[in-house]
Amino acid sequence: MASGTDNPYRLLPSVDEVLRDASVAPLAPEVGRAVLRTFAQRLVEAWREEIRAGDLDAQGLEARLAGGGLGESMRSLVQRDRARGIRRAVNVSGVVLNTGLGRAPVHPEVAARMEEAARSFCVLEVDRVSGERNRRDDRISELLGRLVGCEAGIAVNNNAGAALLTMHALATGQEAVVSRGELVEIGGSFRVPEVMAAAGVRLVEVGATNRTRIEDYEAALTAETGLLMKVHPSNFRVVGFTSEVDPAAMAELGRRREVATAWDLGSGLIELPTMSPLGERVGGETEVAQAVDSGVDVVTFSGDKLLGAPQAGLCVGRREAIARLRRDPMYRALRCDKVTLAGLEATLELLLAGRGDELPARRMLLAEGESLEPVAQRLASALEALGFEACSEPGQSQPGSGSAPGVFLAGPVVRVVDPARSAGTLAAALRAMDPPVFARVHDDAVRVDPRTLLPGDEEALLAAFARLAGSAG
């Protein structure tokens, strides 16, 4: 429609005009009129900025406004907004415990227990027999005792919280002795010295980066020492001329000098006779039961790493020490909600029932390359039929999230090349799908790793590629 003007600013609709447009008005019941007004303001301002930058003239704006263009632009804004936040994703990155994608997916039975707790009232802090108040994670403590041999245990929201609570409850206002080689930084630039400072603990560094002895710990003891601590090295390994303090020796020193001891174990490897030995695949990870057997007062580890449970930080160890953690005011701020506790209970029960190998993360980590080859071949054939260049080739997966640094799991990957797109553009287009697909890019090709596929993901993956093949055509 001719406008009779070459001034694009005069063609810009007002926000109210956008909202009154027949193609826009139907969006109001979906998002609410107030939110829709915000999107309209955003759209008008974005077009004004394009005009200001010289990227949009009167003819171009007229074309956008013609034939329901306002509705199309507004619906695109609504769809992009709804695509944000937590949504299901397909992980073919080959990183099993992918922090960006939520780490360990839980077992379907665990998810069902969590869903039931979320949508209903539940027995949380009341005894169903007496009707009296009780503690919300008594069941967790009982299950952890059966699983790893601890006297008691509690759960908080994540392992950083578990470490923070341990430091605060056992040594706030006092000194904590830690090896220089264990002053690590974990995800999000979160460093052990900063956690200690937040807990009100004064850090005392001992030893060298590569070698620390029990004598270093003993020499650092003063009347102000409240805690001797070991920390999992997380995302790195120190190799070569190295030594670290034996946790049993640290525990003995603590008992002899009446100083609390703690071991931040990190990943939470559980091994039982009924389960396939995961430790062989992620060499160097200490089992939680072994850490408890060392005699340290408190062992902390993650729920959503090698344990394969919902996000949580678990504190296990001696009854008296765990009681000190529970009495600390910080515990109430860090404790888990009913949904997380339901998931933890269900996961621990599966492990105790001998069904640990069913946990998705553990199954992925245990998968042998030969068992993944048929999936890779099937994917490659399907992608070739869609018009992509695809083939199965040897590759490597990773445990991820600081678990087993330096460990790689051999297995096939599917190399995918799109004749119509660069590898980076194809990967971005896959992330824009619903559900989004996260692959990795290497040597000018997209790599699809079948190790991290969950049930139903293969169909969603191929559907995403099919939509892209259709749009390219």
C-alpha positions as CSV (number, residue, x, y, z in Angstrom):
1,M,0.0,0.0,0.0
2,A,1.5,3.4,-1.1
3,S,2.1,5.8,1.8
4,G,2.8,9.0,-0.1
5,T,5.8,9.6,2.2
6,D,9.5,8.9,2.1
7,N,9.8,9.5,5.9
8,P,9.8,6.1,7.6
9,Y,9.4,7.7,11.0
10,R,5.9,8.9,10.0
11,L,5.0,5.3,9.1
12,L,5.9,3.9,12.5
13,P,2.8,2.7,14.3
14,S,2.2,3.8,17.9
15,V,2.1,1.2,20.6
16,D,-1.7,1.5,20.8
17,E,-2.0,1.0,17.1
18,V,0.1,-2.2,17.3
19,L,-2.2,-3.5,20.1
20,R,-5.3,-2.7,18.1
21,D,-4.1,-4.4,15.0
22,A,-6.4,-7.3,14.0
23,S,-3.4,-9.7,13.7
24,V,-2.0,-8.7,17.1
25,A,-5.1,-8.6,19.3
26,P,-5.5,-12.5,19.5
27,L,-2.2,-12.7,21.3
28,A,-3.5,-10.8,24.3
29,P,-5.2,-13.8,25.9
30,E,-2.1,-15.9,25.6
31,V,0.3,-13.6,27.4
32,G,-1.8,-10.9,29.0
33,R,-2.3,-7.4,27.7
34,A,0.3,-5.8,30.0
35,V,3.0,-8.2,28.7
36,L,1.8,-7.7,25.1
37,R,2.2,-3.9,25.5
38,T,5.8,-4.4,26.6
39,F,6.4,-6.5,23.5
40,A,4.8,-3.8,21.3
41,Q,7.0,-1.1,22.9
42,R,10.0,-3.3,22.2
43,L,9.1,-3.9,18.6
44,V,8.4,-0.2,17.8
45,E,11.7,0.8,19.5
46,A,13.6,-1.8,17.6
47,W,12.2,-0.6,14.3
48,R,13.0,3.0,15.2
49,E,16.6,2.0,15.9
50,E,16.8,0.3,12.5
51,I,15.6,3.5,10.9
52,R,18.1,5.6,12.9
53,A,20.9,3.2,11.8
54,G,19.9,3.5,8.2
55,D,18.9,-0.1,7.9
56,L,15.2,0.4,7.4
57,D,13.6,2.9,4.9
58,A,10.0,3.8,4.2
59,Q,9.6,1.1,1.5
60,G,11.0,-1.6,3.8
61,L,8.7,-0.6,6.6
62,E,5.7,-0.6,4.4
63,A,6.5,-4.1,3.3
64,R,6.7,-5.2,7.0
65,L,3.3,-3.7,7.8
66,A,1.6,-5.2,4.8
67,G,-0.4,-8.4,5.0
68,G,-0.4,-9.0,8.8
69,G,3.3,-8.2,9.2
70,L,2.7,-6.7,12.7
71,G,1.1,-9.9,13.9
72,E,3.9,-12.0,12.5
73,S,6.6,-9.8,14.2
74,M,4.7,-9.7,17.5
75,R,4.1,-13.5,17.5
76,S,7.8,-14.0,16.9
77,L,8.6,-11.9,20.0
78,V,6.1,-13.9,22.0
79,Q,7.6,-17.2,20.8
80,R,11.2,-16.1,21.5
81,D,10.1,-15.1,25.0
82,R,8.5,-18.4,25.7
83,A,11.5,-20.3,24.5
84,R,13.6,-18.8,27.3
85,G,13.9,-20.4,30.7
86,I,14.0,-24.0,31.7
87,R,12.8,-26.3,28.9
88,R,13.5,-29.8,27.8
89,A,16.6,-30.1,25.6
90,V,18.3,-32.8,23.5
91,N,21.9,-33.3,24.6
92,V,24.1,-34.7,21.9
93,S,27.2,-32.8,23.0
94,G,28.8,-35.9,24.5
95,V,29.2,-34.3,27.9
96,V,27.1,-36.5,30.2
97,L,27.0,-34.2,33.3
98,N,26.5,-31.1,31.3
99,T,26.1,-28.2,33.7
100,G,24.6,-25.9,31.1
101,L,22.0,-28.6,30.4
102,G,21.1,-29.5,34.0
103,R,23.6,-32.2,34.8
104,A,22.2,-35.6,35.6
105,P,18.7,-36.4,34.3
106,V,16.9,-38.4,36.9
107,H,15.3,-41.9,36.6
108,P,11.7,-41.8,35.4
109,E,10.5,-43.3,38.7
110,V,12.4,-40.5,40.5
111,A,10.8,-37.9,38.3
112,A,7.4,-39.4,39.1
113,R,8.0,-39.2,42.8
114,M,9.2,-35.6,42.5
115,E,6.1,-34.7,40.4
116,E,3.8,-36.3,43.0
117,A,5.4,-34.3,45.8
118,A,5.2,-31.1,43.9
119,R,1.5,-31.4,43.0
120,S,0.2,-32.6,46.4
121,F,0.5,-32.3,50.1
122,C,3.1,-34.7,51.4
123,V,4.5,-36.1,54.7
124,L,7.4,-33.7,55.2
125,E,7.9,-32.6,58.8
126,V,5.3,-34.6,60.6
127,D,5.3,-38.2,61.9
128,R,2.4,-40.0,60.3
129,V,1.9,-42.3,63.4
130,S,2.1,-39.8,66.3
131,G,1.2,-36.7,64.4
132,E,4.1,-34.9,66.1
133,R,6.7,-32.7,64.3
134,N,9.8,-34.4,63.0
135,R,12.7,-33.6,60.8
136,R,12.3,-33.4,57.0
137,D,15.4,-35.4,56.1
138,D,15.5,-38.1,58.7
139,R,14.7,-40.6,55.9
140,I,17.6,-39.3,53.8
141,S,19.9,-39.8,56.8
142,E,18.7,-43.4,57.2
143,L,19.1,-44.2,53.5
144,L,22.6,-42.6,53.4
145,G,23.7,-44.7,56.4
146,R,22.7,-47.9,54.6
147,L,24.3,-46.8,51.4
148,V,27.7,-45.5,52.5
149,G,28.0,-46.5,56.2
150,C,27.8,-43.1,57.8
151,E,26.4,-42.5,61.2
152,A,24.2,-39.7,60.0
153,G,23.6,-37.4,57.0
154,I,21.7,-34.3,55.8
155,A,20.9,-32.7,52.5
156,V,21.2,-29.1,51.4
157,N,20.6,-27.4,48.0
158,N,24.0,-28.1,46.4
159,N,27.5,-29.1,47.2
160,A,28.8,-25.5,47.5
161,G,26.1,-25.1,50.1
162,A,27.2,-28.3,51.8
163,A,30.8,-27.1,52.0
164,L,29.7,-23.6,53.2
165,L,27.5,-25.1,55.9
166,T,30.3,-27.5,57.0
167,M,32.8,-24.6,57.3
168,H,30.4,-22.3,59.1
169,A,29.1,-25.0,61.6
170,L,32.5,-26.4,62.4
171,A,34.9,-23.4,62.2
172,T,33.2,-20.0,62.0
173,G,35.3,-17.4,63.7
174,Q,38.3,-19.9,63.7
175,E,40.9,-21.1,61.3
176,A,40.6,-23.8,58.7
177,V,43.7,-25.6,57.4
178,V,43.8,-26.5,53.7
179,S,46.5,-27.6,51.3
180,R,47.6,-25.0,48.7
181,G,47.1,-27.6,46.0
182,E,43.4,-27.9,46.9
183,L,42.4,-24.2,46.8
184,V,40.4,-24.8,43.7
185,E,38.0,-22.7,41.7
186,I,34.8,-24.4,40.6
187,G,32.1,-23.3,38.2
188,G,31.1,-19.6,38.0
189,S,34.4,-18.4,39.4
190,F,33.4,-19.8,42.8
191,R,36.7,-20.3,44.8
192,V,37.3,-22.2,48.0
193,P,38.9,-19.2,49.8
194,E,35.8,-17.1,49.0
195,V,33.5,-19.8,50.4
196,M,35.6,-19.8,53.6
197,A,35.4,-16.1,53.9
198,A,31.6,-16.2,53.4
199,A,31.5,-18.9,56.2
200,G,33.5,-16.6,58.5
201,V,36.5,-18.9,58.5
202,R,40.1,-17.8,58.3
203,L,42.0,-19.7,55.7
204,V,45.4,-21.2,56.6
205,E,47.3,-22.5,53.6
206,V,49.8,-25.3,54.0
207,G,52.2,-27.3,51.9
208,A,53.0,-26.6,48.2
209,T,50.9,-26.7,45.1
210,N,52.1,-30.2,44.3
211,R,53.1,-31.7,47.6
212,T,51.5,-31.5,51.1
213,R,52.3,-33.7,54.0
214,I,50.5,-34.5,57.3
215,E,53.3,-32.7,59.1
216,D,52.3,-29.5,57.3
217,Y,48.8,-29.8,58.8
218,E,50.1,-30.5,62.3
219,A,52.6,-27.6,62.2
220,A,49.7,-25.2,61.3
221,L,47.6,-26.2,64.3
222,T,47.0,-23.5,66.9
223,A,44.5,-22.7,69.6
224,E,42.5,-21.0,66.8
225,T,42.2,-24.0,64.5
226,G,38.7,-25.2,64.1
227,L,38.9,-27.4,61.0
228,L,41.3,-29.5,58.9
229,M,39.9,-29.9,55.4
230,K,40.5,-31.7,52.1
231,V,39.0,-30.5,48.9
232,H,38.4,-32.4,45.7
233,P,40.5,-30.9,42.8
234,S,37.4,-30.7,40.6
235,N,38.3,-29.7,37.0
236,F,42.1,-30.4,37.1
237,R,44.7,-32.9,38.1
238,V,48.2,-32.3,39.5
239,V,50.5,-34.9,38.1
240,G,54.2,-35.7,38.3
241,F,56.1,-35.0,41.5
242,T,53.1,-34.9,43.8
243,S,51.8,-36.0,47.2
244,E,48.7,-35.3,49.2
245,V,47.6,-35.9,52.7
246,D,46.1,-39.3,53.5
247,P,42.5,-38.5,54.8
248,A,42.8,-41.2,57.4
249,A,45.9,-39.5,58.8
250,M,44.2,-36.2,58.8
251,A,41.2,-37.7,60.6
252,E,43.5,-39.2,63.2
253,L,45.3,-35.9,63.7
254,G,42.0,-34.2,64.2
255,R,40.8,-36.7,66.8
256,R,44.1,-36.5,68.6
257,R,44.1,-32.7,68.7
258,E,40.3,-32.4,69.1
259,V,39.9,-30.5,65.8
260,A,37.1,-31.2,63.3
261,T,37.9,-32.7,59.9
262,A,36.0,-32.5,56.6
263,W,36.5,-33.8,53.1
264,D,34.7,-32.0,50.2
265,L,34.6,-35.0,47.8
266,G,32.8,-33.3,45.0
267,S,31.3,-35.8,42.6
268,G,29.8,-38.5,44.8
269,L,30.8,-41.9,43.4
270,I,28.7,-44.7,44.8
271,E,29.7,-48.3,44.2
272,L,27.8,-51.4,45.3
273,P,28.3,-55.1,44.6
274,T,25.0,-55.0,42.7
275,M,26.2,-52.3,40.3
276,S,28.6,-52.2,37.4
277,P,32.0,-50.7,38.4
278,L,31.8,-47.1,37.3
279,G,35.0,-46.2,39.1
280,E,36.9,-48.0,36.4
281,R,35.5,-45.6,33.8
282,V,36.1,-42.5,35.9
283,G,39.5,-43.3,37.4
284,G,40.8,-41.4,40.3
285,E,37.4,-40.6,41.9
286,T,37.2,-41.6,45.5
287,E,34.1,-43.6,46.5
288,V,31.9,-41.9,49.2
289,A,32.0,-45.0,51.3
290,Q,35.8,-45.0,51.3
291,A,35.8,-41.4,52.3
292,V,33.5,-42.1,55.2
293,D,35.7,-45.1,56.2
294,S,38.7,-42.8,56.4
295,G,37.2,-41.4,59.6
296,V,36.9,-37.8,58.8
297,D,34.0,-36.1,60.6
298,V,32.1,-34.8,57.6
299,V,32.2,-35.8,53.9
300,T,30.3,-33.6,51.4
301,F,29.4,-34.4,47.8
302,S,27.0,-33.6,45.0
303,G,23.7,-35.2,44.3
304,D,23.5,-34.4,40.6
305,K,26.8,-35.6,39.5
306,L,28.0,-39.3,39.7
307,L,25.2,-40.1,42.1
308,G,22.7,-39.3,39.4
309,A,20.1,-37.6,41.6
310,P,18.5,-34.1,41.6
311,Q,20.7,-31.2,42.5
312,A,21.7,-31.4,46.1
313,G,24.7,-31.3,48.5
314,L,24.9,-34.2,50.8
315,C,26.8,-34.1,54.1
316,V,27.6,-37.5,55.7
317,G,29.7,-38.6,58.6
318,R,29.9,-38.8,62.3
319,R,26.6,-38.3,64.2
320,E,28.0,-35.5,66.5
321,A,29.4,-33.5,63.6
322,I,26.3,-33.8,61.5
323,A,24.2,-32.7,64.5
324,R,26.4,-29.5,64.6
325,L,25.6,-28.9,61.0
326,R,21.9,-29.4,61.6
327,R,21.9,-27.0,64.6
328,D,23.6,-24.2,62.6
329,P,21.2,-21.4,61.5
330,M,22.6,-21.6,58.0
331,Y,21.2,-25.1,57.6
332,R,17.6,-23.7,57.5
333,A,18.6,-21.3,54.7
334,L,20.3,-24.1,52.7
335,R,18.0,-27.1,53.3
336,C,16.2,-28.9,50.4
337,D,12.5,-28.5,49.6
338,K,10.0,-31.4,49.4
339,V,10.5,-32.0,45.7
340,T,14.3,-32.4,45.9
341,L,14.0,-34.6,49.0
342,A,11.5,-36.9,47.3
343,G,13.9,-37.2,44.3
344,L,16.8,-38.0,46.6
345,E,14.9,-40.6,48.6
346,A,13.8,-42.3,45.4
347,T,17.3,-42.3,43.9
348,L,18.9,-43.7,47.1
349,E,16.2,-46.4,47.2
350,L,16.9,-47.4,43.6
351,L,20.6,-47.7,44.5
352,L,19.9,-49.8,47.6
353,A,17.5,-52.0,45.5
354,G,20.4,-52.9,43.2
355,R,19.0,-50.8,40.3
356,G,21.8,-48.2,40.3
357,D,22.8,-49.0,36.7
358,E,19.3,-47.9,35.6
359,L,20.1,-44.3,36.5
360,P,20.5,-42.3,33.2
361,A,23.8,-40.6,33.9
362,R,25.4,-43.9,35.2
363,R,24.0,-45.8,32.2
364,M,25.6,-43.2,29.8
365,L,28.9,-43.3,31.6
366,L,29.0,-47.1,31.6
367,A,28.0,-47.5,27.9
368,E,30.7,-49.2,25.8
369,G,31.4,-47.8,22.3
370,E,30.4,-51.0,20.6
371,S,26.8,-50.7,22.0
372,L,26.5,-47.1,20.7
373,E,27.7,-47.9,17.2
374,P,24.3,-49.2,15.9
375,V,22.7,-45.9,17.1
376,A,25.4,-43.8,15.4
377,Q,24.9,-45.8,12.1
378,R,21.2,-45.4,12.3
379,L,21.4,-41.7,12.8
380,A,24.0,-41.3,10.0
381,S,21.7,-43.1,7.6
382,A,18.6,-41.1,8.6
383,L,20.5,-37.8,8.2
384,E,21.9,-38.7,4.8
385,A,18.4,-39.5,3.7
386,L,17.4,-36.0,4.7
387,G,20.1,-34.5,2.5
388,F,22.9,-34.0,5.0
389,E,26.4,-35.4,4.7
390,A,26.7,-37.7,7.6
391,C,28.9,-40.6,8.7
392,S,29.9,-42.4,11.9
393,E,33.5,-42.0,13.1
394,P,35.5,-42.6,16.3
395,G,35.1,-40.0,18.9
396,Q,35.2,-39.2,22.6
397,S,32.7,-38.2,25.3
398,Q,33.4,-36.7,28.7
399,P,31.9,-37.2,32.2
400,G,31.6,-33.4,32.7
401,S,30.9,-31.0,35.6
402,G,34.3,-31.5,37.2
403,S,33.8,-35.2,37.5
404,A,36.8,-37.2,36.4
405,P,38.8,-34.4,34.9
406,G,41.1,-35.6,32.0
407,V,38.9,-38.8,31.5
408,F,37.5,-39.4,28.0
409,L,35.1,-42.1,27.0
410,A,35.7,-43.7,23.6
411,G,32.7,-44.1,21.4
412,P,31.3,-43.2,18.0
413,V,30.1,-39.8,17.0
414,V,28.1,-38.8,13.9
415,R,29.9,-36.1,11.7
416,V,27.3,-33.9,10.0
417,V,27.8,-31.4,7.3
418,D,24.9,-29.3,5.9
419,P,25.5,-28.3,2.2
420,A,23.4,-25.2,2.8
421,R,24.9,-24.0,6.1
422,S,28.2,-23.6,7.9
423,A,28.8,-25.8,10.9
424,G,28.3,-22.9,13.3
425,T,25.1,-21.9,11.6
426,L,23.7,-25.4,11.7
427,A,24.5,-25.8,15.4
428,A,22.8,-22.4,16.1
429,A,19.7,-23.6,14.1
430,L,19.6,-26.8,16.0
431,R,19.6,-24.8,19.3
432,A,16.7,-22.8,18.0
433,M,14.5,-25.9,17.5
434,D,11.8,-27.0,19.9
435,P,13.1,-28.8,21.8
436,P,16.6,-27.3,21.4
437,V,19.3,-29.6,20.3
438,F,22.9,-29.1,21.7
439,A,25.6,-30.6,19.6
440,R,29.3,-29.7,19.3
441,V,31.2,-28.2,16.4
442,H,34.7,-29.5,15.5
443,D,36.7,-29.2,12.2
444,D,33.9,-27.5,10.3
445,A,31.3,-30.1,11.1
446,V,28.6,-30.7,13.7
447,R,29.3,-33.7,15.9
448,V,26.3,-35.6,17.3
449,D,27.2,-37.9,20.1
450,P,24.7,-40.8,20.8
451,R,26.1,-41.5,24.3
452,T,24.0,-38.7,25.8
453,L,20.7,-39.5,24.1
454,L,17.7,-40.3,26.4
455,P,14.6,-42.3,25.4
456,G,12.6,-40.2,22.9
457,D,15.6,-38.0,22.1
458,E,16.5,-39.8,18.9
459,E,13.1,-39.0,17.4
460,A,13.2,-35.4,18.5
461,L,16.8,-35.0,17.1
462,L,15.8,-36.4,13.7
463,A,12.6,-34.2,13.6
464,A,14.8,-31.1,14.2
465,F,17.1,-32.0,11.3
466,A,14.1,-32.8,9.2
467,R,12.6,-29.3,9.8
468,L,16.0,-27.7,9.0
469,A,16.2,-29.8,5.8
470,G,12.8,-28.6,4.8
471,S,13.6,-24.9,5.5
472,A,16.8,-25.2,3.5
473,G,14.9,-26.5,0.5
